[in-house]
């Protein structure tokens, strides 16, 4: 039985979020949540909330599911749109360069081991 959850338009760059996603990918849900609660990266609370949402979806779908047997089957972090969060930085000789603020789409799939 698979359980899914997605979080879209998260205001963190995918490159930073993928580092945290790599820490918990393939681990048991309880172990992943304990790792994320002590990880001091800015993406950790977002991924923790996403895993908790998938866990709630699993218990809602079937009440007899064993929470301890669930593991993170797939955890992906993709690039979101960058159109809305553009900033400009002044440069030499009257020029300007664009500062692109990152945005992420995250999805997780939990499955029974």
C-alpha positions as CSV (number, residue, x, y, z in Angstrom):
1,X,0.0,0.0,0.0
2,X,1.5,3.3,-1.1
3,X,0.8,6.7,0.5
4,X,1.7,9.9,-1.3
5,X,2.0,13.6,-0.3
6,X,3.2,16.6,-2.3
7,X,4.2,20.1,-1.3
8,X,4.4,22.7,-4.1
9,X,5.8,26.2,-4.3
10,X,8.1,25.8,-1.2
11,X,10.3,28.8,-1.0
12,X,13.7,27.1,-0.9
13,X,16.1,26.3,-3.6
14,X,16.0,22.6,-4.9
15,X,19.7,22.3,-4.5
16,X,19.6,22.9,-0.8
17,X,16.5,20.7,-0.3
18,X,18.0,17.8,-2.2
19,X,20.8,17.5,0.4
20,X,18.3,17.0,3.2
21,X,16.2,14.6,1.0
22,X,19.2,12.4,0.4
23,X,19.6,12.0,4.2
24,X,16.3,10.3,4.7
25,X,15.6,8.6,1.3
26,X,15.1,4.9,1.8
27,X,14.9,5.0,5.6
28,X,12.0,4.0,7.9
29,X,9.5,6.8,8.7
30,X,10.3,7.0,12.4
31,X,14.0,7.1,11.8
32,X,13.6,9.8,9.1
33,X,11.5,12.0,11.4
34,X,14.0,11.7,14.2
35,X,16.8,12.6,11.8
36,X,14.9,15.6,10.4
37,X,14.0,16.9,13.9
38,X,17.8,17.3,14.7
39,X,19.0,18.4,11.3
40,X,19.9,22.1,11.2
41,X,19.2,22.8,7.6
42,X,16.5,25.1,6.3
43,X,14.8,22.4,4.3
44,X,14.4,20.0,7.2
45,X,11.1,21.3,8.6
46,X,9.5,21.4,5.2
47,X,10.5,17.7,4.4
48,X,9.5,16.7,7.9
49,X,6.0,18.2,7.5
50,X,5.7,16.5,4.1
51,X,6.5,13.1,5.5
52,X,4.1,13.6,8.4
53,X,1.4,14.5,5.9
54,X,2.1,11.3,3.9
55,X,2.0,9.3,7.2
56,X,-1.4,10.9,8.0
57,X,-2.6,10.0,4.5
58,X,-1.6,6.4,5.1
59,X,-3.4,6.1,8.4
60,X,-6.5,7.8,6.9
61,X,-6.6,5.4,4.0
62,X,-6.5,2.3,6.1
63,X,-6.7,2.4,9.9
64,X,-5.0,-1.0,10.3
65,X,-1.7,0.0,8.7
66,X,1.4,-0.5,10.9
67,X,3.2,2.8,11.1
68,X,6.5,1.2,12.1
69,X,6.6,-0.8,8.8
70,X,6.4,2.2,6.5
71,X,9.5,3.5,4.8
72,X,10.3,6.3,2.3
73,X,10.1,4.6,-1.1
74,X,10.6,7.8,-3.1
75,X,11.4,11.4,-2.2
76,X,11.9,13.9,-5.0
77,X,12.6,17.6,-5.0
78,X,12.0,19.3,-8.4
79,X,12.4,22.9,-9.5
80,X,9.5,25.2,-9.2
81,X,8.7,28.3,-11.2
82,X,11.2,31.3,-10.9
83,X,9.0,33.9,-12.6
84,X,7.5,35.4,-9.5
85,X,10.5,35.8,-7.2
86,X,13.0,37.8,-9.4
87,X,15.2,40.4,-7.9
88,X,17.8,42.7,-9.5
89,X,21.3,43.5,-8.3
90,X,23.1,46.6,-9.6
91,X,26.4,46.0,-11.3
92,X,29.2,48.1,-12.7
93,X,28.7,50.5,-15.6
94,X,24.9,50.9,-15.1
95,X,24.2,47.2,-15.7
96,X,22.1,44.9,-13.5
97,X,22.0,41.1,-13.0
98,X,19.1,39.0,-12.0
99,X,18.9,37.2,-8.7
100,X,16.6,34.2,-9.1
101,X,15.0,33.1,-5.8
102,X,14.6,29.3,-5.8
103,X,11.3,27.5,-5.5
104,X,10.7,23.8,-5.1
105,X,8.1,21.1,-5.6
106,X,8.5,18.1,-3.3
107,X,6.8,14.8,-3.3
108,X,7.1,11.7,-1.1
109,X,5.8,8.1,-1.5
110,X,5.7,5.8,1.6
111,X,5.3,2.1,1.3
112,X,5.2,-1.0,3.5
113,X,8.4,-2.9,3.9
